């Protein structure tokens, strides 16, 4: 998936060969076997989505890489399409693609607040689901990319601030510090939910904070660690 295009293949993904660039359109993906439902979801065409579902399309169908209509709608910030899909009684709101990413984790990595808000309304949403490739949760993805409003939304709805990625060395706080997203780091520290018992995690946070040369952040981190062990 291209981080620059924001879509699975990219409606206009640029494939460069030397000095020559070519565009790969959605029509090519349709020729490769995408169903009408998946194409409609990629475009955010709610009317077409509803038409396909009314005609009997499987709402949880996916392509060869496991991308469902909900994945495509959430990834591309098509909130109206997300809302239409999650209203269906058979929707798998936690569907996984080939890399075990859920619609929520994809939307969180892109900061698509309104789509995330829509997904959060579904009673079966797994807010702490981890993808397989990097093992990040939706919260870690949002913190890594500096989306404070998304981080706040996820934490307020029960996201585990202490979940780690696949390596076990990075959590939402550390990813925020590494990315120099100081407002996100401050929010997580002020939440009082960060667990500093793990020595390696604690040292990792201090090392990354030190590398930022941000006195306020370092002092706030030191204070949070002191409060965790000694109390206020």
C-alpha positions as CSV (number, residue, x, y, z in Angstrom):
1,X,0.0,0.0,0.0
2,X,1.3,3.4,-0.9
3,X,1.6,5.9,2.0
4,X,1.6,8.7,-0.5
5,X,-1.6,7.9,-2.4
6,X,-3.7,7.0,0.7
7,X,-5.5,4.2,-1.2
8,X,-4.8,0.5,-1.4
9,X,-3.2,0.6,-4.9
10,X,-3.7,4.3,-5.4
11,X,-6.5,5.6,-7.6
12,X,-3.6,7.5,-9.3
13,X,-0.6,5.6,-8.0
14,X,2.5,6.7,-9.7
15,X,4.7,4.0,-11.0
16,X,8.0,5.4,-12.1
17,X,10.5,3.7,-14.4
18,X,13.6,5.9,-14.8
19,X,12.3,9.3,-15.9
20,X,9.0,8.0,-17.2
21,X,6.0,7.8,-14.9
22,X,2.8,5.9,-15.5
23,X,-0.5,6.0,-13.7
24,X,-2.4,3.0,-12.6
25,X,-6.1,3.7,-12.5
26,X,-9.0,2.1,-10.7
27,X,-10.2,0.7,-13.9
28,X,-7.1,-1.5,-14.0
29,X,-8.0,-2.8,-10.6
30,X,-11.5,-3.6,-11.8
31,X,-10.0,-5.6,-14.7
32,X,-8.0,-7.6,-12.2
33,X,-11.2,-8.8,-10.6
34,X,-12.4,-6.3,-8.1
35,X,-16.1,-6.6,-7.5
36,X,-18.5,-3.7,-8.0
37,X,-18.9,-3.5,-4.3
38,X,-15.2,-3.0,-3.7
39,X,-14.9,-0.4,-6.5
40,X,-17.8,1.5,-5.0
41,X,-16.3,1.4,-1.6
42,X,-12.9,2.6,-2.9
43,X,-14.8,5.6,-4.5
44,X,-17.0,6.2,-1.5
45,X,-20.1,5.8,-3.7
46,X,-22.8,5.1,-1.1
47,X,-25.6,4.7,-3.6
48,X,-23.6,2.0,-5.5
49,X,-22.7,0.3,-2.3
50,X,-26.4,0.1,-1.2
51,X,-27.4,-1.1,-4.7
52,X,-24.8,-3.9,-4.6
53,X,-25.8,-5.0,-1.2
54,X,-29.5,-5.0,-2.1
55,X,-28.6,-7.2,-5.1
56,X,-27.1,-9.7,-2.7
57,X,-23.4,-8.9,-2.6
58,X,-21.5,-10.3,0.3
59,X,-20.7,-7.3,2.5
60,X,-17.5,-9.0,3.9
61,X,-16.1,-10.1,0.5
62,X,-12.5,-9.2,0.0
63,X,-9.9,-9.3,-2.8
64,X,-6.9,-11.6,-2.8
65,X,-5.1,-9.5,-0.3
66,X,-8.0,-9.5,2.1
67,X,-9.2,-5.9,1.5
68,X,-12.9,-5.6,2.2
69,X,-15.3,-2.8,1.4
70,X,-15.0,-1.5,4.9
71,X,-11.2,-1.5,4.7
72,X,-11.3,0.6,1.5
73,X,-13.9,3.0,2.8
74,X,-12.2,3.6,6.1
75,X,-8.7,4.0,4.5
76,X,-10.0,6.6,2.1
77,X,-12.0,8.6,4.7
78,X,-15.3,7.9,3.0
79,X,-17.3,8.3,6.2
80,X,-20.7,8.1,4.7
81,X,-19.7,4.8,3.1
82,X,-18.3,3.5,6.4
83,X,-21.6,4.4,8.1
84,X,-23.6,2.6,5.4
85,X,-21.5,-0.5,5.7
86,X,-21.5,-0.8,9.5
87,X,-25.3,-0.6,9.6
88,X,-25.4,-4.0,7.9
89,X,-26.2,-6.7,10.4
90,X,-23.5,-9.0,9.0
91,X,-20.6,-6.6,8.8
92,X,-17.3,-7.8,10.2
93,X,-16.2,-4.5,11.7
94,X,-12.8,-6.0,12.7
95,X,-12.1,-7.7,9.3
96,X,-8.5,-8.3,8.6
97,X,-6.5,-7.9,5.4
98,X,-3.4,-9.9,4.4
99,X,-1.4,-7.9,6.9
100,X,-4.0,-8.3,9.7
101,X,-4.8,-4.6,9.6
102,X,-8.4,-3.7,10.6
103,X,-10.4,-0.8,9.1
104,X,-9.9,1.1,12.4
105,X,-6.1,0.7,12.4
106,X,-6.0,1.9,8.7
107,X,-8.1,5.0,9.4
108,X,-6.2,5.8,12.6
109,X,-2.9,5.7,10.7
110,X,-4.3,8.3,8.3
111,X,-6.0,10.4,11.0
112,X,-9.5,10.0,9.5
113,X,-11.3,11.3,12.6
114,X,-14.9,11.1,11.3
115,X,-14.5,7.6,9.9
116,X,-12.9,6.5,13.2
117,X,-15.8,8.0,15.1
118,X,-18.2,6.1,12.9
119,X,-16.4,2.8,13.4
120,X,-16.2,3.4,17.2
121,X,-20.0,3.4,17.3
122,X,-20.2,-0.3,16.4
123,X,-20.6,-2.4,19.6
124,X,-18.2,-5.1,18.4
125,X,-15.2,-2.8,17.5
126,X,-11.9,-4.2,18.8
127,X,-10.1,-1.0,19.7
128,X,-6.9,-2.8,20.7
129,X,-6.5,-5.1,17.7
130,X,-2.9,-5.4,16.5
131,X,-1.9,-5.6,12.9
132,X,0.6,-8.4,12.1
133,X,3.3,-6.6,10.1
134,X,4.5,-4.2,12.7
135,X,2.1,-5.3,15.4
136,X,0.8,-1.8,16.0
137,X,-2.6,-1.0,17.5
138,X,-4.8,1.8,16.2
139,X,-3.5,4.0,19.1
140,X,0.1,3.4,18.2
141,X,-0.6,4.2,14.6
142,X,-2.3,7.5,15.5
143,X,0.4,8.5,18.0
144,X,3.2,7.6,15.5
145,X,1.7,10.0,12.9
146,X,0.9,12.8,15.4
147,X,-2.9,12.8,15.2
148,X,-3.8,14.2,18.6
149,X,-7.5,14.3,18.1
150,X,-7.5,10.6,17.1
151,X,-5.3,9.7,20.1
152,X,-7.7,11.5,22.4
153,X,-10.7,9.7,20.9
154,X,-9.2,6.3,21.2
155,X,-7.9,6.7,24.7
156,X,-11.3,8.1,25.8
157,X,-12.9,5.0,24.4
158,X,-10.7,2.6,26.2
159,X,-7.6,2.1,24.1
160,X,-4.7,0.6,26.0
161,X,-1.9,3.2,26.2
162,X,0.5,0.4,27.2
163,X,0.1,-1.9,24.3
164,X,3.3,-2.4,22.4
165,X,4.2,-3.2,18.8
166,X,5.6,-6.5,17.6
167,X,9.1,-5.7,19.0
168,X,7.8,-5.1,22.5
169,X,9.9,-2.0,22.6
170,X,7.6,0.7,21.3
171,X,4.2,1.9,22.6
172,X,2.1,4.9,21.7
173,X,4.2,7.2,24.0
174,X,7.5,6.2,22.5
175,X,6.3,6.5,18.9
176,X,5.0,10.0,19.7
177,X,8.3,11.0,21.2
178,X,10.3,9.4,18.3
179,X,8.1,11.4,15.8
180,X,8.5,14.6,17.9
181,X,4.8,14.8,18.3
182,X,5.1,16.6,21.6
183,X,1.4,17.4,22.1
184,X,0.5,13.7,21.7
185,X,3.3,12.7,24.1
186,X,2.1,15.3,26.6
187,X,-1.4,14.1,26.4
188,X,-0.4,10.5,27.0
189,X,1.8,11.4,30.0
190,X,-0.9,13.6,31.5
191,X,-3.4,10.8,31.1
192,X,-1.7,9.1,34.1
193,X,-2.2,5.7,32.4
194,X,1.4,5.0,31.2
195,X,2.9,2.1,33.0
196,X,6.7,2.6,33.6
197,X,7.4,-0.8,35.3
198,X,9.1,-2.2,32.3
199,X,12.7,-1.0,32.6
200,X,13.6,-1.4,28.9
201,X,10.5,0.6,27.9
202,X,11.2,3.3,30.5
203,X,14.8,3.7,29.3
204,X,13.7,3.7,25.7
205,X,11.4,6.5,26.4
206,X,14.1,8.5,28.2
207,X,16.7,7.9,25.4
208,X,14.3,9.1,22.7
209,X,13.2,12.1,24.7
210,X,16.9,13.0,25.3
211,X,17.5,12.8,21.6
212,X,14.8,15.4,20.9
213,X,16.7,18.0,23.0
214,X,13.3,19.2,24.3
215,X,13.7,20.3,27.9
216,X,10.0,20.5,28.6
217,X,9.3,17.0,27.3
218,X,12.3,15.5,29.3
219,X,11.1,17.2,32.5
220,X,7.6,16.1,32.0
221,X,8.7,12.5,31.3
222,X,10.9,12.5,34.4
223,X,8.1,13.8,36.5
224,X,5.7,11.2,35.2
225,X,8.1,8.4,36.0
226,X,8.7,9.8,39.5
227,X,5.0,10.1,40.1
228,X,4.5,6.5,38.9
229,X,6.9,5.1,41.4
230,X,6.8,7.6,44.3
231,X,3.3,9.1,43.9
232,X,2.5,12.8,43.7
